[in-house]
Amino acid sequence: MEPYDRRGVVLFLLALLTFSGCHRNERSPGSALYDASRKNGSTGLDSIAGSYVRLALALGERDADSLDFSIAPEDVSAEVHRSYPSLDAIDREATALSAQLHSSDVSADQRVRAEFLALQLASIEARTAMLRGRMLDFDSEAHALFATTRLPDTFVAERRGALARVAALLPGQHGAAGLSPAKRYAAYDRRFLVPPERLAVVMTAALKSCRERTLSYLTLPAGESVDLTFVRNQPWSAFSRYRGHAHSTIQLNLDLPITVDDALELACHEGYPGHHVFNTLRDVALVQQRGWAEAQVQLTFSPQSYVSEAAAAYAPRMAFTTEERAEVERDILFPLAGLPPSEAERYVTISSLVRELGSAEPAIAREYLDGRLEFVRAGQQLADQMLMAHPEASLLYLNEYRSYMLAYTDGEERVAALVDARTEGAAHTLSVETEEQRRARWKRYEGLMRDLRFTLPGY
């Protein structure tokens, strides 16, 4: 999923929580449903994983936003749909399943599965509590749902430099005198909007470019594919839904304007090597090859989704350097959009600088969601620090998805550190990269997708 902010593509979306209280021994409504995985002969972690899948599906029945995707067997999904347990029942089952998991004797080679399931179950408890009215402060919520913490903001100087460079690079524009930096940038950015009648062909070409680059470094299953569809009345600019069998559907929101640079960003993020590739490779490695049922579902508000979203946020930088991105846009996308290719290099440079301003967002989001910064002042800070001329949509997005936004900001930075094999204090990006180094980075990125990783390292 890509959150919306018409400044480009902005970064957004929502340890363990212990919920006290007495849990009676009586079975909650629908408990027989979760017992089904125990009756089919599965034991140990496989049984717990089967019950977890049913819990995830049940939560999705009650709150569609909570379930990112499912490739669980149709009979299991139908069984859960018929049962339709309450949020209270889901919470009780998650607590009971957590207790069962913690009392299980887990072998060393299965420990990563047990740790993953423990954190995912804790996120279900946290999410059901929130849906029933219990709200947490920003940092506690990030820990409870995503098993993560905010990174310290060490990029103030870099953002100051990026703002200065953007101001210097923006060309003079008629009527720009007296405009704020955010509105001046927005006026420039609008020049590169893709005309609606050309959007399908531009997005198709962007996906093709991202796919070709990805296939130079990763092997995907034969017959993998992506369908591109168009929707309206959504809070996001694009969304990728994994359908199983190496197939995804990418939905693009026609209500929101998209620039040429956005098109390439979205194609990489939602498609190659982002969500589609991430979900495909995990399906192959974890479900098909290892038979781990827990990977059949992805909860939106969970450590699993945080890692997936963070990897997708980094995907455009994984696929292309700024210079390579400018070439793709100049030679392919600008002509298809009917825009002058001669302006591509400066535009891509400015867009890349504006994306660097995203590191300001976590602190603003935290102050806003914790009630220390009201809507208008939060919007002004987003405008001043991130050049958002119209931050209202981003704030409304924050209202709904809350600390999920850390996946797009801190999460991307953590993935970059992992893929670049950076240590504390290392440079933000690689300077001159050899082909051998690039292949090593792709290998680390692939490992992130094929492993049952549920946390990202600090650095």
TORROFI-739415 format. One record per atom (N, C-alpha, C): x, y, z. Coordinates in pm, whole numbers, plus 50000, padded with zeros to 5 digits. Example, Ala and Ser with C-alpha at 12.3 -4.5 7.8 and 13.67 -1.06 7.14 Angstrom:
TORROFI-739415
513194943150780 512304955050780 513204967050780 512854977550708 513674989450714 512905000350787 
//
This chain:
TORROFI-739415
500844988150000 500005000050000 500875012350000 500465022349924 501145035249925 500185045649981 500585052450091 499755063150143 499775074950049 498815083650063 498755094749969 499235107750029 499975115249951 500305129149976 500745134849843 500045144649793 500335149449660 501545158849658 502565154649718 503825161349711 504765152049642 504295140249628 505065129549571 504385117249625 505155108249674 504575096649740 505045097049883 504135099449975 504545101050115 504585087850186 505145088550305 505435076550380 504465075250497 503645064550499 502745063050611 502325048750654 501365046250758 500465037250831 500925032750966 499655018851122 499485017951264 500555007551308 507644935652363 506594943452363 505284938152383 505024935752374 503814928152389 502904935652487 501634935952456 500664941652547 500134930552637 500034933352760 499454923452850 498094928552893 497084920752865 495734924752903 495314916453023 495094923353132 494734916453255 493244912953255 492874904653348 491474900753358 491354885753369 490204881253408 489974866853426 489444861053297 490034850153255 489554842953138 488994829653187 487704828353176 487064816153225 487434804353137 487284792553189 487634780553115 486614777053007 485434783553012 484444780352910 484964784352773 484574777152672 485014780052536 484204791552482 484874800652415 484184812052357 483444807852230 482464815852188 481754812452064 482744811051950 482604800151876 483504798151763 484764790851799 484944786851926 486174779951964 486344766951889 485244760251858 485344747951780 486024750551647 485844762651598 486484766251473 487984765451484 488534770551592 489974770551609 490504756751648 489594748551702 489984734851731 490154726551604 489644731751494 489674723951370 491094720351330 492024729351353 493404726451314 494004715651401 493444713551520 493954702951608 493354689451571 492164689951509 491474677551478 491954671251348 492714679051268 493124673651139 494434666151147 494894663451269 496104655451286 497364663651305 497294676851291 498484684851310 498794686251458 500054687351489 500474688351628 501474699551645 501714703551771 502744713251802 502534726451731 503614731851675 503554744851610 502634744851489 502554733751419 501654733351304 500204735451347 499824729551460 498474731451511 498244745951553 499214751651624 499104765651666 499044774751545 499864771851444 499874780051322 498514779451253 497904767551247 496584766351187 495534774451261 495604774251395 494674782051475 494914797051457 496184800851446 496524814851422 495924819751290 496014811651185 495444815451056 493964818251070 493254809651143 491814811651163 491534824351242 492384827251341 492224839651417 492424851851328 493434851351243 493704862551152 492534864751057 491984853851005 490824854950917 489614860350992 489444856051116 488324860851197 488434875851223 489654880451251 489854894851272 489544902451144 489924896851030 489614903250903 488124903850876 487364894150925 485914894550910 485314906150988 485884908751105 485364919651190 485894933351148 487104933651093 487734946451055 488574943850930 488034947450815 488694944350688 490084950450679 490304962150741 491634968550736 492704960050805 492294951250896 493264943650975 493894932050900 493294927850789 493834916650712 494324921650577 495634921550559 496224926350435 495884916850321 496184904050337 495794894250237 495754880450300 495094871150228 495044857150270 495074848150148 495884837650157 495864827150057 495554813850126 494844814850238 494434802850312 493454794850227 493364781750249 492424773550172 490994778950182 490254777650074 488904783150069 487994777150176 488154764250207 487284758250307 487534764050446 488814767450473 489124773750602 488514787650609 488654795350501 488084808850499 486574808350513 485924798950446 484474797650454 484034793750595 484804785250659 484494780750795 484534792550892 485544800850878 485674812650964 484544822550935 484234824350808 483164833550770 481844829450833 481554816650833 480304811750892 480294813951044 481434811951107 481504813051253 481354827351300 482044836651235 481974851051263 482074854151413 483174850451478 483334852851621 483454867751653 483104871351774 483184885251818 484634889251846 484864902251861 486194907051897 486614901652033 485644900752127 485964895052258 486434880552244 485754872952160 486124858952140 487494857752075 487744866351978 489054866151911 490164869252011 489924878952097 490924882552198 491174870952293 490104864452339 490274853252431 491044841852365 490714839152240 491404828352169 492884831752148 493174844252118 494574848252100 495354846652230 494724850452341 495384849052471 495634834352504 494614825952478 494764811652506 495824805352416 495834809452290 496814803952197 498224808352234 498374820652281 499674825452327 500164817152445 499264814252538 499644806152654 500064792152610 499324786552514 499674773352462 501054773752395 501304784252323 502584785552253 503734786552353 503574794852456 504644796852554 504914784352638 503924775652649 504124763352726 504604751652639 504734754052509 505144743452418 506654741452421 507054729252401 508484725952390 508894727452244 509604738252215 509934741652077 511394738252049 511634730851943 513014727451907 513734739651852 515054739151853 515854750651811 515544754751668 515314744951580 515084748151440 513694753851415 512824753451517 511484759051505 511304771851587 512374776251650 512254787651741 511814800451668 512294802351546 511924814551474 510424814751447 509834803051420 508384802451401 507654806051530 508124800751640 507484803551769 507554818351803 508694824551779 508844838751807 507934847151716 507874843251589 506984850151495 505534849251542 505084837251574 503694835351616 503384842851745 504344843251837 504124850451963 503864865251937 504674871251851 504524885451822 503244888151742 502924879251649 501704881051571 500464879951659 500464870451751 499334868951843 499214881151935 500344886251978 500304898352062 499714910051984 500024910851855 499464921751774 497954920151759 497454907851753 496004905651748 495364910551877 495964907451990 495434912352118 495404927552121 496484933652074 496544948252074 495524954251980 495394948551862 494454954051763 493004952451809 492644940951865 491274939151912 490964948852027 491954951552112 491744961252219 491494975152162 492254978852059 492064991951996 490704992951930 490284982251864 488984982451797 487834983351897 488094979452021 487074980652125 487254993252208 488105002452161 488175015652222 489395018852303 490305009352322 491495012152402 492575018152313 492965030552341 493975037252261 495285038252338 496375037252266 497715038052323 498415050452269 499425054952341 500245065552285 501045059952168 501595068652087 502225064851961 503315054351980 504235056752073 505345047452091 504875033852144 503935033952238 503415021252292 502665013452185 501935020552101 501205014051993 502155007651893 503215014851856 504195009351762 504834996551817 505084996451947 505684984652010 504684973152015 503434976352051 502424965852067 502024959651934 501854967951832 501404962751703 502534957551616 503654964751616 504704961951517 506024957551577 506094956551710 507324952451777 508504961051735 508264974151722 509324983151680 509304995851765 510355003351754 510455016351820 510925026551718 510655039151746 511125049651656 512645050751661 513235052851545 514665055651541 514925070051587 516065072751646 516395086651678 516535094651551 516095107051554 516195115551436 517595121551428 518415115751342 519805120351327 520035127151193 518935130751124 519065135850988 518645150450973 518675157951082 518255171951077 519125179750979 520435177950988 521355185250901 521145181350755 520925168150730 520695163650593 519415169850536 518375170750617 517125176750568 517305191550539 518045198350623 518295212550600 519025214450467 519995205750441 520715206450315 519835203150197 518935193150214 518035189350104 517075200750072 516545207450174 515655218750150 516365229850074 517605232450111 518375242850042 518625239149896 518925226549871 519185222149733 517915222749649 516795218849707 515535219749634 515245234149596 515425243249692 515175257449665 516065262549552 517315257949549 518245262449446 517935256349310 517415244049309 517165237149183 515835240849119 514875245149199 513575248549142 513725260149044 513205258648923 513315269548826 512395281048862 512685292648810 511805303948829 510475301548763 509395305548828 508055303148775 507245316048782 506435318348681 505585330048679 504595329448795 504525340048871 503595340648983 504075333949108 505345329549110 505855322249227 506325331449338 506465344249309 506945353649410 505985353849529 506545352449648 505745352649769 505165339249809 505325328949724 504835315649761 505725309349866 505135301149953 505935293650049 506755283149974 507825277950035 508595267549968 507745255449929 506795251650016 505945240149985 505065242749863 504485254649855 503615257749741 504435259949615 505625265049629 506485266649513 506855252949455 507195243649544 507515230149498 506285223449436 505125225149499 503895219049447 503565224149307 503765236949284 503505242549151 504425236249047 505685234149084 506635227648994 506245213048972 505915206049077 505595191849070 504395189348979 503415198448980 502195196648899 502495196248749 503625201748712 503985201748570 504235187648517 504415178048608 504795164648566 503715154248595 502485159148613 501365149948631 501105142348501 500775129448517 500445121148401 498995123948362 498735127848238 497335129848196 496535116948217 495315117848266 494525105748296 494435095948180 494315101148058 494175092147943 495475084847910 496595089047970 497885082547945 498355074148065 497575074248173 498045067948296 498265052948281 497355046048216 497475031448203 498745027648128 499035034448018 500215030947939 501495034548014 501495045548089 502675049448167 502925039448279 501875035648352 502035026148462 502475012448411 501935008248298 502324995348241 503804995448204 504265006448145 505685007548109 506565008248234 506085015048338 506855015848463 506985001948525 505904994448528 505964980748581 506934972148500 506914973648369 507804965948283 509274969148314 509584981948333 510964985948364 511404980348499 510524980948597 510864975748730 511024960548725 510174953948651 510244939348641 511534935048573 511894941648465 513134938148394 514344939648485 514384950448561 515514952448653 515524941548760 514364938348815 514294928148920 514744914548869 514304910848749 514664897748694 516144896648659 516844907748655 518294907248635 519014901848758 518314902048873 518964898148999 518204887449077 516924885849051 516134876049125 515444866449028 515264854149073 514524844248995 513114843149052 512124845548966 510734844549008 510094832248946 509024827049006 508374815048953 507874817248810 507894806948733 507344807648598 505874811248604 505474820248517 504074824048511 503654834748611 504594839948690 504194850548786 503644862348706 502714869648767 502074880548693 501464890748788 501224902548730 500564913448801 499464919048712 498284920948766 497194927748696 497104942048749 496864951548661 496714965548699 495254969548680 494614974148789 493234978648783 493124992748840 492004999148815 491825013048859 490575014148946 490705021649056 489615023049153 489445037749190 488435040549267 488185054049320 487785053049468 487715064549533 487205065449671 488015057049770 489345058249763 490235051449856 491195061549918 491695058950042 492605068450107 494045067050063 494345057149978 495715054849933 495815057049783 497025058949734 497225061049591 497305047849515 497805037249582 497885024149517 497905013249623 497485001249583 497424990049676 497694977249600 498514968449657 498824955649595 498194944449678 497404936049614 496754924849682 497314911849625 497944903849711 498494891049666 497394880749659 497294873849544 496224864349520 496684849849532 497964847749551 498494834249555 498964829849418 499734818949416 500244813449291 501024823849210 501804832049280 502674842149218 501904852349136 500704855649182 499874865349111 499384876149207 499454888749164 498984900049243 498124909149158 497254916549225 496474927049160 496884940449222 497294949849138 497644963149185 496514972649149 495964979149250 494894988849228 495475002949235 495115011149138 495585024949131 494385034149146 494495043749236 493385052649268 493315064249167 492265064449085 492125074748982 491725088249039 491315088749165 490925101549225 492135110149260 493305104149267 494485111349312 495465113249197 495945125349178 496875128049067 498215121049089 498815116448980 500065109048986 501045114948887 502245117848933 503285122848844 504035111248780 504885114748685 505705104448621 506595097448724 507175105148814 508055099248915 507265090649013 506055094949045 505175086649129 504925073149062 504715073248931 504395061048859 505505050648876 506755055048862 507865045648879 507995041349025 507785050649117 507835047449260 506785036849294 505565038849246 504485029549276 504725015949210 505235015849088 505485003249017 506494994749092 507535001249144 508534993849223 507984989749359 507304998849425 506794996349560 505744985249560 504744986549474 503634976949474 503964964249396 504844965449297 505124954249210 506494948149225 507454953349149 508804947549138 509854957649180 510664954849279 510764942749360 510054943949495 508924951349498 508214954049622 507224943149661 505984947249690 505014938049751 504794925149672 504614926349541 504344914349462 505484904249473 506704908949460 507854900049468 508034894849610 507884903449709 508014899549849 507034888249881 505764890349847 504734880349880 504924867549799 505334868749675 505554856949592 506674848349647 507804854449679 508954846849728 508694840949866 507954847849950 507614842250081 506644830450066 505724831749974 504794820849948 505564808349906 506484809949813 507264798549765 508114792649877 508864801149948 509834796350046 509184790950172 508114797350219 507564793750349 506324784850341 505434787750248 504204779850238 504414767450152 504884769450031 504994758249938 506134748649974 507284754150010 508444745450036 508494740250179 508094748450277 508184744250417 506844740450478 505764744250414 504454740750468 504074748450593 504554760550609 504264768750726 502974776550702 501914772150764 500594777950739 500524792650779 501274796650879 501194810350928 501504820750821 502254816850717 502594826150609 501484827250505 500364820150525 499234821150433 498444834050452 498644840750564 497914853150592 498914864050632 498514876350607 499314887550655 498384897750721 498574899450850 497824909550925 498434923250899 497584933050876 498074946550845 498814952550963 498224951951079 498794958251197 499594947851276 500764944451225 501554933851285 503014935351247 503914928851321 505344929151284 505594923951143 504834913951102 504984908250967 504744918950861 503674926550875 503344936850777 504334948350780 504844951550899 505844962150911 507064958950826 507554946550834 508714942550755 508394942950606 507224937750570 506814937650430 506724951750374 506094960750447 505924974450401 507254981850395 508114979350491 509424985650491 510244981350370 510184968350339 510914963350221 510374969550094 509044970850085 508444976949966 508794991749956 508874998650071 509255012750070 510675014650016 511525004850045 512915005549997 513055000649853 512074993449801 512174986949671 512594996349557 512045008549546 512495017249436 513985020549443 514515022249564 515955024949579 516765012349556 516155000549580 516824988049551 516974986349400 515944989949327 515934987649183 516804997449106 516745010349142 517405020549060 518155030649146 519325034549101 519965046349158 519225058649105 519505070249160 518855082449112 519175084748965 520395081948925 520785083948785 520055074148694 519945061648735 519245051648655 517755054848647 517225059748755 515815063548757 515555074748657 516445084448654 516305095548560 516345090648415 517185080748388 517255075148252 515945068448212 515375060348303 514115053648273 513015063748247 512945073848330 511895083748314 512105092148187 513345095948162 513645104148044 513375096547914 513845084047908 513805076547782 512485069347758 511755066147864 510555057947848 509295065147895 509285069348022 508025074048081 507645088148040 508615097348034 508285111047993 507675111447853 508265104647754 507635104947622 506225099047622 506015088147696 504685082047701 503665091247768 504135099347862 503245108747932 503065121747855 503795123247743 503685135447665 504405147147729 505435144447808 506195154747878 507585155947817 508225167747830 509545169947769 510645162047839 511275152447775 512335144447838 513495152647889 513725164347832 514865172647873 514755177148018 513565176548075 513365180948213 513455169648314 513655157348266 513595145748354 514685145848460 515925148848422 517035147648517 516845156948636 516535169548610 516345178748723 515145174648807 514075170348741 512885166548814 513145154648907 513825144448858 514105132648940 515035136449055 516005145049030 516905149349137 516115156449247 515225165449209 514425172749307 513505163149383 512865153949310 511965144349376 512715135749476 513925131749443 514725123549535 515095131449659 515405144149643 515715152649758 514495154249848 513325155949789 512105157549868 511795144849946 512065133249887 511845120749960 512745119750083 513915125650077 514805125550194 514205132850313 513245141550288 512635149250397 511695140650481 511415128250436 510505119550508 510945116150649 512235117350678 512705114050813 512155123550919 511575134850876 510965144250973 509605139351020 509005130250947 507605126950971 507315119551102 508125109751145 507775102551268 507575111651388 508445121351407 508315130251522 507035138651513 506715143451393 505495151251375 504265142451399 504285130451343 503155121251361 502935118051508 504015115751579 503905112451722 503275123951799 503735136151776 503185147651847 501715149651811 501375147651685 500005149451641 499075138751699 499445126151687 498565115351732 498485114551884 499495119551953 499445119652100 498775132252153 498275140752064 497475152152106 498245164552146 499525164852119 500315176652154 500465186452038 499905182751924 499985191151805 498645189951734 497895200951726 496585199951664 496715199651511 495605197051446 495575194551302 496275205451221 495925217951248 496465229051168 497965230351186 498425229851311 499865231351334 500655219251284 500055207451294 500725195651239 500865197151088 499815201951023 499895204350880 500955214450843 501075224750925 502095234950897 503495229250910 503695220651008 505015214551023 505335205350905 504345197950858 504565189550740 504895198150618 504235209650607 504525218650496 505925224550507 506295228950625 507585235350644 508745225550633 508585213750692 509715204350699 509745194250585 508585191750521 508535181450417 507965186350284 507705199350276 507225205650153 505875200050108 505025196750203 503665192550171 502775204850161 502395208550040 501545220350023 500125217850070 499675205250063 498315201650105 498395189350195 498775191350321 499015179950410 497765173750470 496595179150437 495375174450501 495135159550477 495365154950354 495145140950323 496085131950402 497315136450420 498275128550496 497865127650643 497335138350698 496895138150837 495665129150854 494775129450758 493615120550764 494055106050753 495065103550673 495635090050662 496215085750797 496905094950863 497465092050995 496355088951095 495245096051085 494135093451176 493675078951168 493735073251049 493235059651030 494285049051056 495505051151006 496525040551013 497605043051118 497655055151172 498455058351290 499925054151277 500425046151371 501865043351376 502345034151264 501435029351179 501855021651062 502835029650977 502735042950985 503585051550904 505075049050928 505425043351041 506845040651069 507435030750968 506615022250909 507145012750811 507715020050690 507095031250653 507535038650535 508735047550562 508975050550686 510045059950720 511175052450791 511005049850919 512025042450993 512255028650935 511175022050893 511305008650838 512175008450713 511945017850623 512775018550503 514245020750539 514485029350637 515855031950678 516505019450737 515735011750812 516274999250869 516584989150759 515704988150659 515974979050548 517224983550472 517354996450450 518535001550381 519814997750455 519774999050588 520944995450667 521254980650656 520214972250654 520394957850643 520954954050505 520354959450401 520754955950265 522144961350232 522424973350279 523734979450254 524804974250348 524404965850446 525314960650548 526024972250618 525224982550651 525784994250715 525954991950864 526864999050924 527024999351068 526735013451115 526625015251245 526275028251300 527265038851253 526705049851205 527545060851160 527935060051015 527535049050946 527915047650806 527095057250721 527565059550600 526895068750509 525505063650474 524615072850437 523235069550404 523145060650281 523945063150180 523875055450056 525265051550013 525305041449926 526575037549869 526965047949764 528245050649749 528685060349650 528835053349516 530015048249488 530235040849364 530135025949395 529245019149324 528965005249354 529404996349239 530154985949270 530524976349168 529364966749145 529414959349033 528364949549006 528354938649113 529514934949161 529594924849267 528914929749393 529134942349430 528494948049547 526974948749528 526564952349408 525124953249382 524464939649395 525084929349342 524524915849352 524464911449498 525454915449577 525434912049719 524264918949790 523994931349752 522854938549811 521544931949772 521404927949646 520194920949604 520034907649678 521144901149704 521084888349777 520564890549918 521004901149983 520514904050118 519034908050114 518654915350013 517244919149998 516374906749974 516854897549894 516124885149870 515994877049999 517054876650080 516994869550207 515934875150299 515764888350295 514724894750375 513344889550337 513154886450210 511854881950162 511624867050185 512664859050175 512524844550184 512524839450327 513004847350422 513064843050562 511804847650636 511494840850744 510364844850828 510814855850924 511284866650868 511774877750950 510574885751001 510644889551129 509534897051187 510014909651259 511304911951260 511834924451312 512944929051220 513264941951226 514374947451150 515384953151247 516654952051216 517684956451311 517764971551323 518234976051439 518624989951451 520004991251390 520565002751397 521895004451338 522585015951406 
//
